[in-house]
Structure formats: C-alpha cells, structure tokens
Amino acid sequence: MSFPLSHRTNQLLSALHPADLACLEPYLEQVELKKGAVVYKTDERMPFAYFPHNGIVSLTSVLPEGKSIEMAVFGYEGMFGLASALTTRLSIGRFVVQIPGIASRIDTDVLHRAFEERPQLRECFLRYVEVLLAETLQAMACNTAHSVEARCCRLLLTVLDRVDQATLPVTHEHLSRMLGVQRSSVSLVTSGLQSAGLIHQRRGAITVTDRSGLEQTACGCYEIARQRSKQLSYPQNREAYCAQNR
C-alpha cells in the first residue's frame, strides 16, 4: 500500500479553510490501517485522532454478556477520536479496522489546542459531529423499526459511500455484528439480494451490482441520513461562510 497521500483526500480535512489545514499539516502523519487491527480498546487512552483516506474503521460496543455490536463506521468522509480529544482522551469503545487503508493521524493535544484557538476549524468539526450524531440516531431508529433486509441494504450503501469501490471485503459474520442479528439471518438476506441481482457474493466479499435497486430495497432511513448529511455539511463556499461567522 503506497503513501503518503494528500491530506485533502480526507473530505473533512479538505473542507477546512486552507489556513486551518496549514496549521494542522505539520502535525499530521500518515499510517497504515491493517485489516482486523484494533486501533483502540474501550477506555484505552487515545493519543491520536484519525482521518481515514480510504478503508473503513468501525466503532464496536461490547455488551456485558460479551456480544459485540457495531455502532458506527468511519471512512474518508470524516474522522474518529474527536470527542475523546476534547474531553477524557479515553476511547468510548473498540475501534477496529474492517477494510484496510491509510489514515492521517494527529496528536489529540494538538487537535484540542487547534479546536480551542481556531473558530473556523471548530465550526467545521462541530458540524461534522452534528452529522455523525444525526446518522447514529437515525440508525438506532432504523434498527428498532425495519426489517433485516432493509437494514442490510442501508448498511451496504453506507459502507459503499465510504469507500471508492463496488466490491466490499465484508463477511456475513461482519454484517451480523453490524446489524446485531444472527449470521444465519444475514445469509438468508444476502442470498435473496443476490437472487434479485442486486449483489454478487464470493468468499469474504460482496460486490454491489445494482446500486439503484439496493437503494429501492433499503428503508427510507438511508436517504434521510444522506440528505441530512448534505444539509449539515460544511458549506462549499468557505470564504463567504467564514466571513459571515467571524
């Protein structure tokens, strides 16, 4: 895997005002995210926050009975570690690399200082936190109200939005953890999706062959989350926005 990549490959870093990104760049270093690696364990100190350029990192919560549930996924659209950088510096769950890739990371102390001192950067990151919270709440509602098939389609689309490829290196076991259902339920659903021509399965991977059909089969939560993300994302006209909010 080749790097370094431009830090602007990450959409959140790219959304920053050039002066804010220039402030962070001397402290950003690129690292490889290897599949299956546990970046942080629950309650572990987080010395770095990460901005993925590709790949997928999931936030997993381990329940008292030992069952693991994936609560959120992070890709090149954002970052993980911001909340902890601003508060306890402790991980709120297990961050696990599901799809390998590259990320830029920064010392949480440096990030916290920049957050306090640079209002435009702070506004950009807070808008991202708002988007992330909205997506998480929408997913919680979805998990209580919709079928496994609809939720599985939403999840595949969510992951697809965070990687630049149609083939997703995910297993039925991975999907079952993310959906909080039995592996047999995932196998039944994905078999139906393949029969409908929406996906193609092979060992350890799922290829989306009909995105439009997958969107039609997913529940409305996917489109709600996507539209909300567009509404809350940092304005493209950064200069005008920053001038209005100084």
N, C-alpha and C positions, 0 to 999 in steps of 0.2 A: 504494500500500500504506500503510494507516494504522497509526500507532503514536504514542505508547507504549502497550504492553500491560502488564498486571500482571506483575511478575516471577514471580509464582506460576503463570503459565501454563506455565512450565517445571516438569516434575514433580520434578526433582532439587532445584531451589530451593524448591519447595513442600514437600518432605519435610524441609527444615531446621527446627530449632527456631526459633520466632519471634525469639528474641534473636539467634541466629546470622544469620538473614536480615537483621535490622535492622542488624547490624554491616556486612554487605556492601552494603546498598542504596545508601548514599551514593556508592559507587564503581562501581555498575553503570550502564552506558549502553546504550541500545538502538540497534542499527544494522540496516540492510537488508542481506540476503544476496541478491545478484543472481545469477540463473542463469548458470552457467558461470564465475563468478568463482573465481579461485584465492586462497583466504584465506591459505594459507601454502605455500611450496615446501619441498622436502626440505632439511633443515639450515638453513633460514632461522630467524632469531631470532623467537621468539613473544612479543611484548609483551603479548598479551591471551589469556585463555581465554574460550570462548564457550558460552553456554547458549541453544540454539535454542528459540524459541517455536512455530515451525512451519517447514515446509520440511525439506530433507534435505541434509546435508553428508557427503561420502564421504572416507575416507582411502585414498589410492592409493599403491601402491608401484611404482616404475619399475624394471624389471629391467635388467641390464647390456645386454641386446640391444635395449632400447628399449621392450619390451612393458609395458603398464600393467595392473596387477591391483588391483582394489578390495578392501581388506582389512576395512573396517568402515564402517558408516553411523551417523550421529548425527542425532537429531531431538529433539522436545520432551521425550523421556524422560530426557535426560542432558546431557552436555557434551563438549567436546573441548578439549584443551590442559592438562588437569590434570597429567598425568605430567611434561610438559615444564616446567610451572610449578614443580614440586617438585624438578627436577633440573637439566638443562642449559640450559633455556629455548630449546632448538632443536627444530624440527619433525622428527618421525620419518618424515614422508612428505609427499605433496601433499594438502592439504585443499581439495576442490573442491565448490562449491555445485551440486547436481544438481537440486534443487527449490527455487525461491526462497522466501524467508520473512524473518522478523525474529528477531534474537537479542539477548540481553543479554550484554555482554562486560565483563570486569573485568581490570584490570592484574594480570599474573602475580605481581608483587612483593607486591601487596596480598593476593592469594589465598594465596600462600605463607605470609605472616605470619599470616593468619587460621587457616590449616591448623595451624600450629605452636602457636598460642595458645588455640584453642578446641577442646577434646577432642570435644564433641558433633558439631561440624561435621566434624572429622577422621574420626570414626567413620562418619558418613553418606557422605562421599565415598569412603572406603575400601571400604565395602560396594558402592558403585556400580562401583568399579574391579574388584571381585571378580566382579560380574555381567558386566561387559564382557569380562573375561578368559575367563570360562566360555563366553560366547557365541562368542568368537573361536575358542577351541579346538574347540568343537562344530562350527563352520563348517569348520574345517580337516579334521576327521574326515569330515564330510559330503562335502567336495569330492573326497576320495580314494575314497569307497565307494559313492556313489549316482549314479543316472542324471541326465543333464542336465535331464530333465523334472521329476524330484522336486526337484532343487536349485533350478530356476527357480521352482517353486511356493513353496518355502521362502523364497526371496528376495523374491518379490512380497508374501508375507504379512508378512515382516519390515519391508519398507518401508511396507506398509499400516498396521502397528501404530504407525508413527512419524508419520503424517500423518492429519489428520481429514477424509479424503475418499476416495471409492471410485475416482476417476479419478487415475491416477498419470502425470504427464508424463515418461515414460521412453521411450527409443527402443531398438530392437534393438541398436544399437551400444553403448549404455549397459549393457544387460543382458549383452552378450557380454563386456564388460570386467569386470563384477562377477562373472561366472561363470567367466571365464578360458577361454572357448571361442570357436569361430568364429561370426561373425554368422549364417552360413547355418544353424548348429545351433539358434540361438535362433529364427530364423524358422520352422524346422520344428516346434519345440516349441510356440511360441505359436500357430501355425496349428492344431495339434492341440487345444490348450486352448480355442481359440475354437470349433472344431467341436463340442467337448464341452459348450459352453455355459457354461464357467467364466469366460471373459473376453471382452471385446469390444475389438478393436483399431481404431485410426484413426491417422493420421499423427502421430507424436510423442507418443502417449498410449495407455495401456492401462487399461480400466475393468474392475474385478473385479465380475462379475455373480453369481457363486455362491461366496461365501467358504467355505461348508461343503464344497462339492465340491473347492475348491482345497486345503483342509486335508487332505482324504482322499487327494488325489493326491500331496501333499508327503510327503517321508520323515519318519520319526519325530523327526528332529533338531529340527524346528521346535517341536514340543510339548515336547520335553526342555528346549530353551532357554527357552521361555516359562515352564514350571513352575519351572525353576531361578531365573529372574528374580524370580518371585513369592516364592520361599523366601528369597532373599537380599536382597530389597528392604528399605529402611529401615522398621521397624515403624510402623504407623499410630498406635499409642498412644505417641507420642514422649515424653510426660511420664513415663510409667511406665518406659519403656526408659532414658531418661536418668537417672532416679533410681537405677536399678539399676546403672548403669555409670559413676557418678561416681568 
